[in-house]
Amino acid sequence: MLTNYVVLDFTPDTIANEYTVGRFADVFAPGAVNNTNRFLDYDGNNTINQDDAKIAVGKIASRVNRLLKPFRQDPNIDLVVMHTPGLTSAADPGAGERKLAEGQEAADENVYVVYIGDTRPEPDLPDLGIAHQAFAGENNEFYGYVFAGGVKSHLASGNYRWKPQAKLTSVDFTNEVAFTVAHELGHLWGLGHLIDVDSTPGNAFSPDNYHHVMNTPKYANPAAARFLNDATHRMEIGNATTGAISYQHVSAKQEVRDSLRTNAAGNFVQTTIPNATFPDVPTYMQTPSHQGGYLGADNPPPTPNSDVPAAALGQASGI
């Protein structure tokens, strides 16, 4: 059976002409605990430091693994969730790039990398994460970004809807980072943002209190959100032929299943980009961030900047 790898890289790679988002470890600046950072105190000793960051990595990886559990349990899907456990080195270990390059070269596996860094590199980017959305029927074997510093700012702002600020814990930080990881993976697998079924042209709005991974944290509780089978609301879906976005009723759970599963002949059900016909995938610096797919042969995929042993990746634990 063909294998899908989801790689959570907490030391985002340095890629030429690409955004620089900082390291996940930088979110855990040393200091005393207060009401605006209490949710980073993973070891409960009232001090924020790198020990908390190391614990957070494992917790977030386990939470992502749980969100993807329905697909890992599917008999027609081979899905492995991995993460980079090392956070102490200031050097760029290149683990995500290496694994992605292996996947793009291999015919029997697909690799999807999420770089979990610190903050958004430009003010006009989304606060929490970004990824190229694949077109309908396609998957982008590529990478996305999650800005854990943006999650920290959101929780510290007092605007987190789902729990009073004084009661926030490390579980809430874990859940929102993992929620954002799953959301960006959804984009790589062709899922767009949700709009309420009652939206009208020129007045599109998100469904309120609807706990779906492709909704936003303002309207979906990260502690409860999943890839839902429900297609009540509509989703932004890209057309590979025209490049246009339309609003369609889509079962997110089924779409992810189709993105990852193999058919009776042993082939992936959906088209994976890059491939022999479309060998190049754009980088975010070069193209609009809202949608993805194949956007031109002058935008080559990244190449590994170091030779990293497989031991640099740790498989996520937790069910």
C-alpha positions in Angstrom: 0.0 0.0 0.0 1.2 3.5 -0.8 2.2 5.6 2.2 1.4 9.1 3.2 3.7 11.0 5.6 2.7 14.1 7.5 5.9 15.7 8.9 5.6 18.4 11.6 8.9 20.4 11.5 9.3 22.6 14.6 12.6 24.0 13.2 11.4 25.5 9.9 14.0 25.2 7.1 15.7 28.0 5.5 14.6 28.0 1.9 15.9 30.4 -0.7 13.4 33.2 -1.7 10.9 31.9 0.9 9.4 33.3 4.1 11.4 33.2 7.3 9.1 32.4 10.2 11.4 31.8 13.1 11.7 28.7 15.4 9.0 27.2 17.5 11.3 27.4 20.5 11.4 31.2 20.2 7.8 31.3 21.3 8.9 30.1 24.7 11.0 33.1 25.7 12.4 32.6 29.2 10.5 34.3 32.0 8.0 34.1 34.9 4.5 32.9 34.4 1.7 35.5 34.2 -1.9 35.6 32.9 -0.7 36.3 29.3 1.6 33.2 29.0 0.3 30.8 31.6 -0.7 28.4 28.8 2.9 27.9 27.9 3.8 26.5 31.3 3.8 22.9 30.2 5.7 21.5 33.2 3.8 23.6 35.8 6.8 25.1 37.5 5.7 28.7 37.0 8.6 29.5 34.7 8.6 29.5 30.9 11.7 28.0 29.2 12.9 25.6 26.6 11.8 22.6 28.8 8.2 23.7 28.1 8.9 23.9 24.4 10.2 20.4 24.3 7.1 19.0 26.1 4.8 21.1 23.8 6.3 19.5 20.7 5.2 16.0 21.8 1.8 17.2 23.0 1.1 19.0 19.7 2.3 16.0 17.6 0.0 13.7 19.6 -3.0 16.0 19.2 -2.4 16.1 15.4 -2.2 12.4 15.4 -5.6 12.2 17.2 -7.2 14.6 14.7 -6.0 12.3 11.9 -6.9 9.1 13.7 -10.0 8.3 11.5 -7.7 8.3 8.4 -4.9 6.3 10.1 -7.6 3.6 11.0 -8.9 3.4 7.4 -7.9 0.1 5.9 -7.3 1.8 2.5 -5.0 4.4 3.9 -1.4 4.1 5.2 -0.7 7.4 7.1 2.3 8.1 9.3 2.6 11.3 11.4 6.1 12.3 12.3 7.8 15.3 14.0 11.2 16.8 14.6 11.9 16.3 18.3 15.1 18.4 18.5 14.7 22.1 19.3 17.9 23.2 20.9 20.1 23.7 17.9 20.1 27.1 16.3 21.2 25.6 13.0 18.7 24.7 10.3 18.6 20.9 10.3 16.7 20.7 7.0 14.6 17.6 8.1 11.3 18.8 6.6 13.0 19.6 3.2 14.8 16.3 3.1 11.7 14.2 3.8 9.6 16.3 1.3 12.3 15.8 -1.4 12.3 12.1 -0.8 8.5 12.0 -1.1 8.4 14.1 -4.3 11.0 11.7 -5.9 9.2 8.5 -4.8 6.3 6.9 -6.6 5.1 5.0 -3.6 4.7 7.7 -1.0 3.4 11.3 -0.6 4.8 13.7 2.0 3.1 16.8 3.5 5.2 19.0 5.6 4.0 21.6 8.1 6.6 24.0 9.4 5.6 25.1 12.9 7.5 28.4 13.6 7.1 31.6 15.5 5.4 34.5 13.8 4.0 35.5 10.4 6.8 37.2 8.3 4.6 39.8 6.8 1.7 41.8 8.3 -0.8 41.0 5.5 -0.5 37.3 6.0 -3.0 35.3 8.1 -2.3 35.4 11.9 -2.1 31.7 12.5 -0.9 29.9 9.3 -0.8 29.6 5.5 -0.7 26.9 2.9 -1.4 26.6 -0.8 -4.9 25.1 -1.4 -4.9 22.3 -3.9 -7.5 22.3 -6.7 -10.4 19.8 -6.6 -9.2 16.3 -7.2 -5.6 17.2 -6.5 -3.2 17.3 -3.6 -0.2 19.5 -3.2 2.8 17.4 -2.0 4.3 20.4 -0.5 4.5 22.4 2.8 2.5 24.9 4.8 3.3 27.1 7.8 1.8 27.5 11.3 2.7 30.5 13.3 2.7 29.4 16.9 3.6 32.9 18.0 0.3 34.0 16.5 -1.5 31.4 18.5 0.3 32.7 21.6 -0.8 36.3 20.8 -4.4 35.1 20.2 -4.6 33.4 23.5 -2.9 36.3 25.3 -5.2 38.9 23.8 -8.2 38.0 25.8 -10.2 37.5 22.6 -10.2 33.7 22.8 -13.9 32.9 22.7 -14.0 29.4 24.2 -12.5 29.9 27.7 -11.8 32.8 30.0 -8.2 33.9 29.8 -7.5 33.2 33.5 -8.4 29.5 32.9 -6.3 28.9 29.8 -3.8 26.1 30.1 -1.2 24.3 28.0 -4.0 22.1 26.6 -5.5 25.1 25.0 -2.3 26.1 23.3 -1.8 22.5 22.2 -5.3 22.3 20.7 -5.1 25.6 18.8 -1.7 24.9 17.3 -2.8 21.4 16.3 -6.1 22.8 14.9 -4.1 25.1 12.7 -1.8 22.3 11.6 -4.8 20.3 10.5 -6.4 23.3 8.8 -3.3 23.9 6.7 -3.0 20.2 5.8 -6.7 20.5 4.7 -5.6 23.2 2.2 -2.8 21.0 0.8 -5.5 18.3 0.4 -7.9 20.6 -1.5 -10.1 21.9 1.3 -11.0 25.6 1.4 -12.5 27.8 4.1 -16.1 27.3 5.2 -18.9 29.8 4.5 -22.3 29.6 6.1 -25.0 28.0 4.0 -27.1 31.1 4.3 -24.3 33.4 2.9 -25.2 35.4 -0.2 -23.0 36.8 -2.9 -21.1 39.8 -1.5 -22.0 38.8 2.0 -20.1 35.6 2.8 -19.6 34.8 6.5 -18.4 31.8 8.5 -20.8 29.4 10.2 -21.0 30.3 13.9 -20.3 27.7 16.6 -19.6 25.1 14.0 -16.7 22.9 15.1 -15.0 22.1 11.8 -11.3 22.1 11.1 -11.8 24.3 8.0 -13.7 26.9 10.0 -11.7 29.6 12.0 -10.9 29.5 15.8 -13.3 32.4 16.2 -16.2 30.2 15.1 -14.9 26.7 15.8 -13.6 25.5 19.2 -10.2 23.9 18.6 -10.9 21.5 21.4 -13.9 20.1 19.5 -13.2 20.7 15.8 -12.7 17.8 13.5 -12.8 17.0 9.7 -16.5 16.6 9.6 -18.5 14.4 7.3 -21.3 17.0 7.4 -21.6 19.0 4.2 -24.3 21.4 5.4 -22.2 24.5 4.8 -20.3 25.4 1.7 -16.6 25.5 1.1 -14.2 27.4 -1.2 -13.1 24.9 -3.8 -10.7 25.6 -6.7 -11.2 24.4 -10.2 -8.0 23.0 -11.8 -9.1 23.9 -15.4 -10.1 27.5 -14.8 -8.4 28.3 -11.6 -11.6 29.8 -10.3 -12.9 29.4 -6.8 -16.6 28.4 -6.2 -18.6 27.6 -3.1 -19.5 23.9 -2.9 -21.0 21.5 -0.4 -18.1 19.1 0.4 -17.6 16.4 3.1 -14.2 17.3 4.5 -13.8 13.9 6.0 -14.4 12.2 2.6 -12.2 14.6 0.8 -9.3 13.9 3.1 -9.9 10.2 2.8 -9.9 10.4 -1.0 -6.7 12.5 -0.8 -4.9 9.8 1.1 -6.4 6.4 0.1 -5.4 4.0 -2.6 -7.8 2.2 -5.0 -8.1 -1.5 -5.9 -5.3 -1.1 -8.4 -3.0 0.2 -5.6 -2.8 3.7 -6.9 -3.6 7.0 -5.1 -7.1 8.0 -5.9 -6.4 11.6 -6.5 -3.7 13.4 -8.5 -0.6 14.4 -6.6 1.2 17.6 -7.7 4.1 17.7 -8.6 4.1 14.9 -11.1 5.5 14.2 -14.6 2.9 16.5 -16.2 3.2 19.3 -13.7 6.7 18.9 -12.2 6.9 22.2 -10.3 5.1 23.6 -7.3 5.2 27.4 -6.5 6.7 28.8 -3.3 4.6 31.2 -1.3 7.0 34.1 -1.9 6.3 33.9 -5.6 2.6 33.4 -5.9 -0.7 34.4 -4.2 -1.3 32.5 -1.0 -5.1 32.0 -1.3 -5.1 29.1 -3.7 -2.6 26.6 -5.0 -2.2 23.9 -7.7 0.2 24.2 -10.6 1.0 27.9 -11.3 4.0 27.8 -13.6 7.2 26.0 -14.5 9.4 28.9 -13.3 8.6 28.1 -9.7 10.7 25.0 -8.8 10.2 23.1 -5.6 12.8 23.4 -2.8 15.9 21.2 -2.7 17.3 19.8 0.5 19.9 22.1 2.1 21.4 19.4 4.2 21.7 15.7 4.5 19.7 14.8 7.7 19.6 11.3 9.0 16.2 9.6 9.5 16.8 9.8 13.2 16.1 13.5 13.1 12.4 12.7 12.8 10.4 11.2 15.6 7.1 9.5 15.0 4.2 11.1 16.9 2.9 9.2 19.8 -0.6 9.2 21.2 -3.9 7.9 19.8 
